[in-house]
Every structure is written in structure tokens, then in C-alpha cells.
């Protein structure tokens, strides 16, 4: 039997996805579009995984020149401190990190990875990133030590790589400490591999994209209960948003979508184009029509 997400009309699918990528929660979207929250979650999961497959196949031989890499924090199931003992140490319960790369010129996100904040996941991400590029690039990361071995193993020295190490002053005091980091009092640019151009050693674009992600994805909004309960749904939602960002969203600074700027597509995608990555809706199956008896009618 076809699921409810498969029998939704294209118009209904577009309404649901449009709401999700504008930062609405699953429950709010379900109320607005008048469907069940399970239907919204299933559509998000299926389309998100279709978007991930499409980007994996399409974003190849990219003409990127200057890439910036960072990782953004999120969590699944519960905050790390609230993970039950039976699930402690299992990935997908508690902290999860999303690695992303941004091309400074086209603003394209070539790839992403949801994993732990460690050298193993950083290496896997860098290997995938390196395999998508057509040319030697300049790469900038922050000063996290995991990137030293990850970049070397991923690019095998064929990269101009530098770290941007931020220097912080005294941490602020008072109740605002949690979301108010210490004041940045300077930056140190450290060349690691090749000959990186010092004037392009920056992580500004990828850090700005972290903000875009938090504003556009309800699952990344702090201090809510809109987080994903399952890692698969978390990853699919991120894939859906990044596909929308790459192919549908006009970037103000370049006047087109990142995918257009990178030569991946020649046009701006609509949300209906995104929805088109899924099989078309199927007609709901109905049983045979039965005449209902009229009350008070003679049975003869």
C-alpha cells in the first residue's frame, strides 16, 4: 500500500518543502499544510536522501579555486549530557558535527559530512572533497589539529593549505557566557602546505554559511525541541537544505545560484524541481463503491 507521502500531490509536496527550508518545524508545517507530522517527516527523509544522491552524482569536476572548511555543532536524540546510559558512546545520540566546505567565489557547497569532531571524520570529509575538484585549490580551515593530518591524507600534498588561528581575549562574565564567546583580538595565518596566498586565508564565508544554516533549518535552532530524534532524519534534512541552497537559492553577492556560478546547471531551480527528484505521486487505491442504504427505506 502506498504511503501518505507518496500519494501527496506535487503542489502539497512543494508547500511542505517550502515551509521546511524556511525554518518551520515539522509540527508547524503539518498544521499549516493540513497533513500529519509523520507525512511531513517521511517526505523530508525521502527527498533529503534523494538530494544527497543527486549532489553526490552531480557535484564532480568542480572548478573551485578557494575553499573554506568548518564544522558546525548539532545534536540528535538529546543533548550530550542527557543521553541515557544505555546509549552512551553510540554515534547518533548526543553531539553530531556537520563538516561543510564553501567555495569563496561561487559560494557552492561541494560536499558535507555528518560525523564526530575527530580526525577520522575530518579525513573522510577531505578525501571526498578532494575527489570532487578539477584543479588545485587554496584551502583554509581553523586551527583545529584534526585538520593537519586530514588535509594531508585527503589531498596528498596537492593543495595550498593554510590555517586561520583566532586569538581570543578574556572570556565574558555573567549570564550571557554560554552564547557569547570571548572577544577575538586577532588572527594568525599559518601556511601549512604549498604556497597559500595570505590575503585569501579566511574562514568568513563558511562561518557566515553556518549562520545561514542555523537560520534556515529548524533542527539547528538552539534552545528548542525541534532537533532530530534519529541520525538518518538529521542527515537527510541537512542534505535537503544544502541542495536547496546550491540549486534554488539566489545568492545576493553573485546574482545567481551557487550551482549556476560553478557551471553545474544553467538555470535557477524551483522547489518543484527539487521535489521532482522523487518519483511522481501515485494515485491512492480505493475499494469498490458500495451503495449506502437509505434510512427508513423499505427493505423489500
NUMI-738947 format. One record per residue (C-alpha): residue number from 1; residue in one letter; x, y, z. Coordinates in nm, 2 decimals. Example, Ala and Ser with C-alpha at 12.3 -4.5 7.8 and 13.67 -1.06 7.14 Angstrom:
BEGIN
1 | A | 1.23 | -0.45 | 0.78;
2 | S | 1.37 | -0.11 | 0.71;
END
This chain:
BEGIN
1 | X | 0.00 | 0.00 | 0.00;
2 | X | 0.14 | 0.34 | -0.09;
3 | X | 0.24 | 0.57 | 0.20;
4 | X | 0.08 | 0.90 | 0.25;
5 | X | 0.39 | 1.09 | 0.14;
6 | X | 0.38 | 0.91 | -0.19;
7 | X | 0.02 | 1.00 | -0.26;
8 | X | 0.06 | 1.37 | -0.19;
9 | X | 0.01 | 1.59 | -0.49;
10 | X | 0.31 | 1.78 | -0.62;
11 | X | 0.15 | 2.10 | -0.50;
12 | X | 0.12 | 1.97 | -0.15;
13 | X | 0.48 | 1.84 | -0.16;
14 | X | 0.61 | 2.18 | -0.27;
15 | X | 0.42 | 2.35 | 0.01;
16 | X | 0.57 | 2.12 | 0.27;
17 | X | 0.93 | 2.15 | 0.14;
18 | X | 0.89 | 2.53 | 0.11;
19 | X | 0.79 | 2.56 | 0.47;
20 | X | 1.07 | 2.33 | 0.60;
21 | X | 1.35 | 2.51 | 0.42;
22 | X | 1.23 | 2.84 | 0.55;
23 | X | 1.29 | 2.72 | 0.91;
24 | X | 0.95 | 2.59 | 1.01;
25 | X | 0.93 | 2.29 | 1.23;
26 | X | 0.77 | 1.96 | 1.13;
27 | X | 0.47 | 2.01 | 1.35;
28 | X | 0.41 | 2.37 | 1.24;
29 | X | 0.44 | 2.26 | 0.88;
30 | X | 0.19 | 1.97 | 0.93;
31 | X | -0.06 | 2.22 | 1.09;
32 | X | -0.02 | 2.47 | 0.81;
33 | X | -0.04 | 2.22 | 0.52;
34 | X | -0.31 | 2.01 | 0.70;
35 | X | -0.13 | 1.68 | 0.69;
36 | X | 0.01 | 1.45 | 0.96;
37 | X | 0.36 | 1.52 | 1.11;
38 | X | 0.46 | 1.17 | 1.01;
39 | X | 0.38 | 1.26 | 0.65;
40 | X | 0.60 | 1.57 | 0.67;
41 | X | 0.88 | 1.37 | 0.83;
42 | X | 0.87 | 1.09 | 0.57;
43 | X | 0.87 | 1.34 | 0.28;
44 | X | 1.16 | 1.53 | 0.43;
45 | X | 1.35 | 1.20 | 0.48;
46 | X | 1.28 | 1.06 | 0.13;
47 | X | 1.35 | 1.39 | -0.06;
48 | X | 1.66 | 1.47 | 0.16;
49 | X | 1.81 | 1.13 | 0.07;
50 | X | 1.73 | 1.19 | -0.30;
51 | X | 1.90 | 1.53 | -0.28;
52 | X | 2.21 | 1.37 | -0.12;
53 | X | 2.23 | 1.11 | -0.40;
54 | X | 2.18 | 1.38 | -0.67;
55 | X | 2.45 | 1.60 | -0.53;
56 | X | 2.69 | 1.31 | -0.49;
57 | X | 2.65 | 1.22 | -0.86;
58 | X | 2.64 | 1.58 | -0.99;
59 | X | 2.89 | 1.78 | -0.80;
60 | X | 3.20 | 1.64 | -0.97;
61 | X | 3.50 | 1.80 | -1.16;
62 | X | 3.42 | 2.13 | -0.99;
63 | X | 3.61 | 2.45 | -1.09;
64 | X | 3.66 | 2.57 | -0.73;
65 | X | 3.97 | 2.77 | -0.65;
66 | X | 3.95 | 2.89 | -0.29;
67 | X | 3.77 | 2.67 | -0.04;
68 | X | 3.70 | 2.73 | 0.33;
69 | X | 3.61 | 2.44 | 0.56;
70 | X | 3.45 | 2.44 | 0.90;
71 | X | 3.23 | 2.22 | 1.12;
72 | X | 2.91 | 2.32 | 1.29;
73 | X | 2.76 | 2.16 | 1.60;
74 | X | 2.43 | 1.99 | 1.64;
75 | X | 2.27 | 1.71 | 1.83;
76 | X | 2.04 | 1.41 | 1.78;
77 | X | 1.80 | 1.24 | 2.02;
78 | X | 1.91 | 1.46 | 2.32;
79 | X | 2.18 | 1.69 | 2.44;
80 | X | 2.50 | 1.50 | 2.52;
81 | X | 2.45 | 1.54 | 2.89;
82 | X | 2.11 | 1.39 | 2.87;
83 | X | 2.20 | 1.08 | 2.67;
84 | X | 2.08 | 0.77 | 2.87;
85 | X | 2.35 | 0.53 | 2.99;
86 | X | 2.22 | 0.25 | 2.76;
87 | X | 2.30 | 0.47 | 2.46;
88 | X | 2.61 | 0.64 | 2.58;
89 | X | 2.90 | 0.63 | 2.34;
90 | X | 2.68 | 0.54 | 2.04;
91 | X | 2.71 | 0.79 | 1.75;
92 | X | 2.38 | 0.95 | 1.67;
93 | X | 2.29 | 1.01 | 2.03;
94 | X | 2.41 | 1.34 | 2.16;
95 | X | 2.66 | 1.56 | 1.98;
96 | X | 2.69 | 1.54 | 1.60;
97 | X | 2.90 | 1.77 | 1.38;
98 | X | 2.84 | 1.87 | 1.02;
99 | X | 3.16 | 1.94 | 0.81;
100 | X | 3.10 | 2.17 | 0.52;
101 | X | 3.32 | 2.35 | 0.26;
102 | X | 3.23 | 2.67 | 0.08;
103 | X | 3.39 | 2.80 | -0.24;
104 | X | 3.47 | 3.16 | -0.19;
105 | X | 3.39 | 3.26 | -0.55;
106 | X | 3.08 | 3.06 | -0.64;
107 | X | 2.96 | 3.01 | -0.28;
108 | X | 2.89 | 2.64 | -0.37;
109 | X | 2.89 | 2.37 | -0.11;
110 | X | 3.07 | 2.09 | -0.29;
111 | X | 3.00 | 1.83 | -0.01;
112 | X | 2.92 | 1.78 | 0.35;
113 | X | 2.96 | 1.51 | 0.61;
114 | X | 2.78 | 1.44 | 0.94;
115 | X | 3.01 | 1.28 | 1.19;
116 | X | 3.22 | 1.32 | 1.50;
117 | X | 3.46 | 1.61 | 1.55;
118 | X | 3.77 | 1.39 | 1.52;
119 | X | 4.05 | 1.32 | 1.27;
120 | X | 3.87 | 1.01 | 1.13;
121 | X | 3.56 | 1.20 | 1.01;
122 | X | 3.77 | 1.50 | 0.91;
123 | X | 3.99 | 1.27 | 0.69;
124 | X | 3.69 | 1.11 | 0.53;
125 | X | 3.55 | 1.46 | 0.45;
126 | X | 3.87 | 1.58 | 0.30;
127 | X | 3.91 | 1.27 | 0.08;
128 | X | 3.56 | 1.32 | -0.05;
129 | X | 3.62 | 1.69 | -0.11;
130 | X | 3.95 | 1.64 | -0.29;
131 | X | 3.78 | 1.38 | -0.53;
132 | X | 3.53 | 1.64 | -0.65;
133 | X | 3.77 | 1.91 | -0.76;
134 | X | 3.90 | 1.97 | -1.12;
135 | X | 4.20 | 2.19 | -1.01;
136 | X | 4.45 | 2.25 | -0.74;
137 | X | 4.28 | 2.48 | -0.48;
138 | X | 4.37 | 2.70 | -0.19;
139 | X | 4.22 | 2.57 | 0.13;
140 | X | 4.16 | 2.74 | 0.47;
141 | X | 4.05 | 2.58 | 0.79;
142 | X | 4.05 | 2.69 | 1.15;
143 | X | 4.33 | 2.59 | 1.39;
144 | X | 4.18 | 2.25 | 1.50;
145 | X | 4.46 | 1.99 | 1.50;
146 | X | 4.25 | 1.72 | 1.33;
147 | X | 4.28 | 1.91 | 1.00;
148 | X | 4.66 | 1.87 | 0.99;
149 | X | 4.65 | 1.50 | 0.91;
150 | X | 4.31 | 1.51 | 0.74;
151 | X | 4.42 | 1.76 | 0.47;
152 | X | 4.74 | 1.57 | 0.41;
153 | X | 4.57 | 1.24 | 0.37;
154 | X | 4.29 | 1.38 | 0.16;
155 | X | 4.49 | 1.59 | -0.08;
156 | X | 4.82 | 1.41 | -0.07;
157 | X | 5.01 | 1.75 | -0.07;
158 | X | 4.84 | 1.87 | -0.39;
159 | X | 4.68 | 2.18 | -0.22;
160 | X | 4.78 | 2.52 | -0.10;
161 | X | 4.67 | 2.49 | 0.26;
162 | X | 4.67 | 2.74 | 0.55;
163 | X | 4.52 | 2.76 | 0.89;
164 | X | 4.35 | 3.07 | 1.03;
165 | X | 4.41 | 3.06 | 1.41;
166 | X | 4.19 | 3.31 | 1.60;
167 | X | 4.33 | 3.47 | 1.92;
168 | X | 4.09 | 3.54 | 2.19;
169 | X | 4.09 | 3.77 | 2.49;
170 | X | 3.94 | 3.72 | 2.83;
171 | X | 3.61 | 3.53 | 2.84;
172 | X | 3.30 | 3.74 | 2.92;
173 | X | 3.14 | 3.72 | 3.26;
174 | X | 2.78 | 3.70 | 3.36;
175 | X | 2.47 | 3.51 | 3.24;
176 | X | 2.54 | 3.56 | 2.87;
177 | X | 2.86 | 3.35 | 2.87;
178 | X | 2.71 | 3.04 | 2.70;
179 | X | 2.64 | 3.21 | 2.37;
180 | X | 2.89 | 3.49 | 2.39;
181 | X | 3.24 | 3.37 | 2.31;
182 | X | 3.55 | 3.56 | 2.42;
183 | X | 3.64 | 3.86 | 2.21;
184 | X | 3.86 | 3.78 | 1.91;
185 | X | 4.16 | 4.01 | 1.94;
186 | X | 4.35 | 3.89 | 1.63;
187 | X | 4.41 | 3.62 | 1.38;
188 | X | 4.73 | 3.43 | 1.29;
189 | X | 4.77 | 3.29 | 0.94;
190 | X | 4.98 | 2.98 | 0.93;
191 | X | 5.09 | 2.83 | 0.59;
192 | X | 5.09 | 2.45 | 0.61;
193 | X | 5.12 | 2.31 | 0.26;
194 | X | 5.21 | 2.46 | -0.07;
195 | X | 5.20 | 2.84 | -0.13;
196 | X | 4.87 | 2.98 | 0.00;
197 | X | 4.80 | 3.34 | -0.08;
198 | X | 4.79 | 3.52 | 0.26;
199 | X | 4.52 | 3.76 | 0.15;
200 | X | 4.28 | 3.47 | 0.08;
201 | X | 4.34 | 3.29 | 0.41;
202 | X | 4.00 | 3.33 | 0.56;
203 | X | 3.70 | 3.14 | 0.70;
204 | X | 3.45 | 3.42 | 0.68;
205 | X | 3.23 | 3.27 | 0.41;
206 | X | 3.20 | 2.93 | 0.57;
207 | X | 3.13 | 3.08 | 0.91;
208 | X | 2.86 | 3.30 | 0.75;
209 | X | 2.71 | 2.99 | 0.60;
210 | X | 2.69 | 2.83 | 0.94;
211 | X | 2.46 | 3.12 | 1.03;
212 | X | 2.25 | 3.07 | 0.72;
213 | X | 2.22 | 2.70 | 0.81;
214 | X | 2.10 | 2.78 | 1.16;
215 | X | 1.85 | 3.04 | 1.04;
216 | X | 1.71 | 2.81 | 0.76;
217 | X | 1.70 | 2.48 | 0.94;
218 | X | 1.47 | 2.44 | 1.24;
219 | X | 1.67 | 2.14 | 1.36;
220 | X | 1.97 | 2.36 | 1.41;
221 | X | 1.79 | 2.63 | 1.61;
222 | X | 1.92 | 2.65 | 1.96;
223 | X | 1.71 | 2.61 | 2.27;
224 | X | 1.41 | 2.43 | 2.10;
225 | X | 1.28 | 2.07 | 2.09;
226 | X | 1.29 | 2.07 | 1.71;
227 | X | 1.61 | 1.86 | 1.69;
228 | X | 1.62 | 1.53 | 1.51;
229 | X | 1.55 | 1.22 | 1.71;
230 | X | 1.72 | 1.00 | 1.45;
231 | X | 2.06 | 1.05 | 1.28;
232 | X | 1.91 | 0.94 | 0.94;
233 | X | 1.65 | 1.22 | 0.96;
234 | X | 1.91 | 1.47 | 1.07;
235 | X | 2.14 | 1.39 | 0.78;
236 | X | 1.85 | 1.39 | 0.52;
237 | X | 1.72 | 1.73 | 0.64;
238 | X | 2.07 | 1.88 | 0.61;
239 | X | 2.10 | 1.73 | 0.26;
240 | X | 1.77 | 1.88 | 0.16;
241 | X | 1.86 | 2.23 | 0.28;
242 | X | 2.21 | 2.22 | 0.11;
243 | X | 2.06 | 2.11 | -0.22;
244 | X | 1.81 | 2.40 | -0.20;
245 | X | 2.10 | 2.63 | -0.11;
246 | X | 2.31 | 2.51 | -0.41;
247 | X | 2.04 | 2.49 | -0.68;
248 | X | 1.74 | 2.71 | -0.58;
249 | X | 1.85 | 3.00 | -0.36;
250 | X | 1.97 | 3.31 | -0.54;
251 | X | 2.29 | 3.44 | -0.37;
252 | X | 2.29 | 3.81 | -0.34;
253 | X | 2.66 | 3.87 | -0.39;
254 | X | 2.68 | 3.67 | -0.72;
255 | X | 2.33 | 3.73 | -0.86;
256 | X | 2.26 | 3.36 | -0.93;
257 | X | 2.26 | 3.03 | -0.75;
258 | X | 2.59 | 2.87 | -0.65;
259 | X | 2.53 | 2.58 | -0.88;
260 | X | 2.49 | 2.82 | -1.17;
261 | X | 2.81 | 3.01 | -1.08;
262 | X | 3.00 | 2.68 | -1.07;
263 | X | 2.87 | 2.57 | -1.41;
264 | X | 2.68 | 2.27 | -1.27;
265 | X | 2.34 | 2.40 | -1.41;
266 | X | 2.23 | 2.67 | -1.64;
267 | X | 1.91 | 2.78 | -1.46;
268 | X | 1.76 | 2.85 | -1.12;
269 | X | 1.58 | 2.55 | -0.98;
270 | X | 1.24 | 2.58 | -0.83;
271 | X | 1.12 | 2.38 | -0.53;
272 | X | 0.91 | 2.18 | -0.77;
273 | X | 1.24 | 2.08 | -0.94;
274 | X | 1.37 | 1.96 | -0.61;
275 | X | 1.05 | 1.76 | -0.55;
276 | X | 1.10 | 1.62 | -0.90;
277 | X | 1.39 | 1.42 | -0.77;
278 | X | 1.14 | 1.19 | -0.62;
279 | X | 0.91 | 0.95 | -0.82;
280 | X | 0.58 | 1.12 | -0.92;
281 | X | 0.28 | 1.08 | -0.68;
282 | X | 0.08 | 0.77 | -0.71;
283 | X | -0.30 | 0.76 | -0.71;
284 | X | -0.44 | 0.64 | -0.38;
285 | X | -0.61 | 0.30 | -0.41;
286 | X | -0.98 | 0.30 | -0.34;
287 | X | -1.21 | 0.00 | -0.27;
288 | X | -1.52 | -0.08 | -0.48;
289 | X | -1.80 | 0.16 | -0.45;
290 | X | -2.09 | 0.04 | -0.23;
291 | X | -2.43 | 0.19 | -0.22;
292 | X | -2.51 | 0.30 | 0.14;
293 | X | -2.87 | 0.21 | 0.25;
294 | X | -3.11 | 0.50 | 0.29;
295 | X | -3.25 | 0.53 | 0.64;
296 | X | -3.62 | 0.43 | 0.66;
297 | X | -3.62 | 0.27 | 0.31;
298 | X | -3.83 | -0.04 | 0.26;
299 | X | -3.61 | -0.35 | 0.26;
300 | X | -3.84 | -0.52 | 0.00;
END
